[in-house]
Amino acid sequence: MASAILQRQEAGLRRTLELGKEHRSSRPQALAEQLIIGVYSHEWDETSAKFVHLDRQFSSKVGLRRRRANKSVECMVQRGACHWFMADLTTLKEGHFSEQWIIGPTLVSGSAARDLWPSLTAGMPAVFGFWSKAGLKEVIAAMDMYIFAPICDAASGNISILRHFGHLWEMDLKHEFHGRVLMIVDPCQAHLHHRSKLALACLREHTARHYGLAQLYKLPVVISKTASSIASLIIGKVDRVVQAPPPLEQRLLWVAFDVLFDMKGAHHDRKNGNKSVMVKDLEILAELVTGDPSARRIRHECWHTSSARPCCTNLKDSEERITVALLNVLMTATDRVPCQSRWTNLLPSLKRTLVRCLVHRIGIDAFLSLHIFDGDQGNMADPEAASFQ
């Protein structure tokens, strides 16, 4: 049955190309009004198949060698699909149909490109392969454009195969067929996701650290004590200078915020035409803190451009305004909890920590100066908390 299906699909593909070639040769005057596009997509992957004991009589009939039970063998599975799109530009009629290209599994010795290439070329239709220029000429004679779409995971061997396909198209086929032969590469995102998770395993300690930090910031005692610590750290640390500050886009704190959050991005726009609350809070903080964020003291250039006068009445007023802006940025929104199993919320958690460091390290210093008490049991703060720095 399998042999009959394979023979039928080969005959059907051959017949389709012959009909397309006859149609184009019989009506050369209508080629500019009719369009035929062929797409062949080919998917493949390697798997560790497990073979169980086969019946002796059945094995002798099909010519299979008996294998030990549950013995893993590298197996390559493939699947293809032929898609045909036709359109008549005069009558505005269009149609399409698809046919699956079935390929049996094959055993391979490894996952390297040299091990996969023989099975790959044997499984694809010969006329659709980039390595057969004669076959491609036959395909182009039956249609206006041919698109080859290989789909595989992002393993090293498959990447080498895709690079080889791209090299054949770039160096020879693109000029030979004047752009009528194209290639679209689509790596399998599911495999890419899992491989990326393995590559991020080195961030396990970093993720656990931010996970603990986000969980602590859910506690009311931590929130209240951190807010009080921020207010006490700002007192006596602000330098008020009555002069016009530089433009907002030239301030270092604004540039850092723009790199982290894309302050002018369209995703911050709301339906009412305003920006998000986070962007507004960051803008207010960048307007108040005009100096170098890495300096030991906070520089505030106190000047209101539109009214041409200082924006604050005195130094205490400046400290209060900066304290409120800092609390709105650091304490109002809840920290997102990063998760190692799905690798979610890692980037938002990292950005939040960077913001705590950017504003003269006040967010980090306020957390490290906490003394958390649990009833009458004494100080429960981690003595090694300074290692977070």
N, C-alpha and C positions, 0 to 999 in steps of 0.2 A: 504493500500500500504506500509506504513512504517513497519507494523508488518511482511509483507511478505519479505521485504528486510532484516530485522533483522534475520528472520528465515533462509533465504537463505545463509547469510554470516556465520552463525553458522554452518550450514550443510556443506558449502564449506570448512571451516577451519577443521572441523572434518574429512572430506574426504581427504584433503591434508595430514593430519598427518597419516591417515591410509595407504595411498599410500606410503608415505615415510617409514613407518615402514615395510610394506610388501617388499619394494624394498631392504632395508638393510638386512632383514632376509633371503631373497631368494638368495642373492649373498654375503655371508660373506667373500669370498676370494677377492672380489673387493673393500672392504671398504678402503684399503690403497691407491687405485687408484682413487676413486671418493670422492668428497667433497660436502657436503650440509650444508649451513649456513643459519640460519633463524634470521631475525631481526624484532622486534616489537617495533615501536615507538608510544608513547602515549602523546598527548598534551592536556592540560586542562587549563582553566582560569575561573575567576569569573567575572561576569558583572552585572550591574544593569539594568535589562530588564524592559521595561515599557509596561504594558498591557492596552489596551483600552477596551471599552464596547464591549462585545460579544453579538451576537444575542441570544435571549432566546431559540429559537428552536435549533440553532446549538449547544449551550452550553449543552442543555439537551441530545442531541444525543451523544456527545463525552464525557459526564460526567465531564465537566469542571465547576468550580464554577465561577460565575461572579465576576469581580473585578472592582473597581472604575477606572475611566480613569486616565492615567498617574501616576499610583501608582508604585513606584520603588520597585522591589523585587530582592533579590540576586539570581542569576541564574548561574549555573555551566555548561559550554559548554565543550565538549570533542571531540576528534577525534583521531583515531588510524590508523595505517598502517602496514600491514604485508608484509615483503620483503623476497624473497627467492633467494638465490644465489647457483648455482650448477656448478661444474667444473669436467671434466674428465681429470686427469693428464696424462693419456696414449695418448689419441687422441688430447689433448690440446683444447677441446671444452668447451665452457662455455655458461651459459644462466642465466637469472634472470627474475622474474616477481613480480609484486606488486599488492596488493589488499587493498582497503580502508576498514577500520572498522568504520562503522557509529554508532554513539551513540546519542541518543536524549538528549536535555537539561533537566536538573533537578533543582528543587528549593532546595536551601540550606539555613540554618538558619544563617550562618555566614561564615567568611573566615578562621576560625581556623582549625587546622589539624583534630580535632575530628568531625568537621562539614563536611569536604570534604571527609574524608576517606570512609564512606559508599557509596557515589555516585561514587567515584573513583573505588572502588573494584567491584561495580555492573556494571560499564561501560566497564571495561577491559575484554577480554576473560579469562575465569577461568584458562585455561591451561597455560597462559603466566604470571600469577601473581606470584610474589615471595613468597606470603603467602601460596601457594598451592604446596607443595613438590610432591604430587602425580601427579599433572598436569605437573610439570616440568619433571618428569621422563618419562611421555608420550611424551613430546616434544623432549627430548634428544634421545629417542628410534627411532625417525623419522629423526634426523639430527645429524651432527657432532658437531655443535656449535650453541648456542642460545645466542643472544645479546638483552638485554632489554634497551631501550633508552627512559626514561621519560623526557619530555620537559615541563617546566612551568616557571612562573616568579619567581623572588627572594623574594617573600613575606614570612613573618615569618611562616605562616601555611604550605606553600609548602616546605620550607626548612626543616621543621620537618618531612614531609612525605619522602623527599629524604634521610634524615638521617636514617629514619626507613628502607627504602629499602637498603641502604648501610650497615646497621647493620645486616640485614638478610643475605645479600650476604657474608659479611666478616666473620660472626660467624658460618655460617652453610653451605650455598650453595657452597661456594668456595671449601670447603673440601669434601662435599658430591659428587659433580659432577666432581672433579679433574680438574677444570679450564675450563670446557666446557660450563659453564654458566657465562656470563659477563654482566656488566652494564656500560653504558655510560651516564653520566648526562650532560645536556646542558640547563642551565637557559636561558630564553628568554632575549636577549640583549636589545630589545626595551623597555621593562618594566624596566630593570635595569638602562637604561639611564635616564628615567624620574624620577625614585626614587633617583638617584644620584643627579639630578638637585635640587630636594627638599632638599636633605641633604646639598647641597652647598649654601642654601639660606643665611646662616650666613656670607658668603663672599661677600654679596651685597655691603657693604660699602667699603670693600677692592677693589672690582672690579671697583666701581665707581671712586675711588681715582686713580687707575692706568689708567683708561680710560681718566680722565682729564689730567694726566701727559703725556700720549702718544699724546693726541691732542695738548697740548702746545708745545711739541717738534716738531710738524709739522710747527710751525710758524718760519719764517726766523729770526725774531728779537730774539726769545728765543735761537735759535741755535747759532747765532753769539755772543750774550751776554754770554751764558754759556761757549762757547769756550774761550772767553777772560777771564772769571772768573777762568776757570781751569788753564790757563797759569799764571795768577797772583797768584793763591794759591800755585803753585809749587815753585815759586821763594822764596828762603830762607828756604825751608822745606826739602831739600835733604841733606843727610849726605853721602859724597863720601869717601869710604874706599878702598884703593888700596891693595887688597888681593884676593886670589882665592875664588870664591863663592862655596857653596855646590852644589851637583848634582841637575839638574833641578827637578827630581822627589821628592826630599827631601825639596823643598822650599814650604812654607805654601801657598803662592799665587797660585802656580801650583797645589797643592793638592785641593784647593778650586775650581779652574777652572775645574779640572778633575771630581770632584763630580757633578758639575753643567752641564757640557757639554760632558763628556766622551771623553776626548781629543784624545784618541787613537782609538776611535770607527771607524768601517768601513764605517759608513754613512757619515763621513767627507771626504772620498777619492773621488777624481774627476777622470774623464776619462783620463786626461793627466798624472795621477800618482801623482799629487800634493794634498796637503791638502786644505781645504776651506780657504777663506780669513779670516774668523772669527778666525779659529784655529791658523793661522799664526800670526795674531795680538795679540792674547792672549799669544802665546809663546814668542813673542818679549817683551811684557810687563812683563811676569814672569821672563825673563832673566835679565831685568833691575832692577826690584824691588825684592830684595833678602831677605829683613827683614820681620818682623812681620807686616802683613797688618793692624792690629788693633792698631799699635803704632801711636803716634802723629807725628813722623817724618819718612820720607822715607829713607830707608837704601839702598844704591847702592854700591855693592862690585865690583869695577871697575877693571876687569881683563879679558883678552882674553886668553883662555887656549891654543889654537893652536899656537899663536904667542908669548906666555909667556910675555905679556906686558899689560899695562892698555888699556882698550877699549876706554876711553875718554881722551881728552887732558887736561881738567880742569873741575872745578865744573860747570861752565856755560854750557859747552858742555853736561855734564850729565843731567842737568835740561832740556835742549832743547830736548834731546833724549827721556827722560821720558815724557815730555809734548806731543811730537808727538805720542808716543805709546799710551798714555791715550786718546788723541783725536781720534785716529784710532779705539780704542775699544768702546768708549762711544758715539761718535758723527757721525761716518760715516754711519752706518746702521740705517735705519728708525725704530723707535719703532713700534711694532705691537700693534694694538688697541684691547684690550680685550673686549669681548661682553658678556653681562649677559644673553641675550636671548638664545644663543647657547653655552655659556660657552667655547668660543674659545679664543685662544691666552692668556689664563690666565698664564700658565706656562712660556712661553717666556717673558711675561711682568714682571713676578716676578723675573726671572733670570736676566733680565737687571737691575732691581732695586738692586738686591743683588750685581751685579758687581760694580755698582756705590758706594755701601757701602763698598765693600771689599777693594778697593784701598784707604785706609786711609780716607774714607768718602769724598773724593774730589768731586765725582760726585754729592753727595747730598748737600754738602756745597756750591758748585758752583751754584746749582739751587736755594737754599734758599737765596743766596745773590743777586739774580736778582732784578732789578728795571725796570719794564716794563712800558713804557710810550705809551699812545695813543694820538698822536698829542700834543696839548697844554693843555690837561686835567689834567696833573699832574701825580703823581705816581699811577699806577693801580695795584700794587702788592697786593696780599691778605695779610692782617696783621696777619692772623692766619695760614700762610704757615708753620710756625714752627711746627704745629701739625702733619705734615706729618712724622716727625721723630718718 
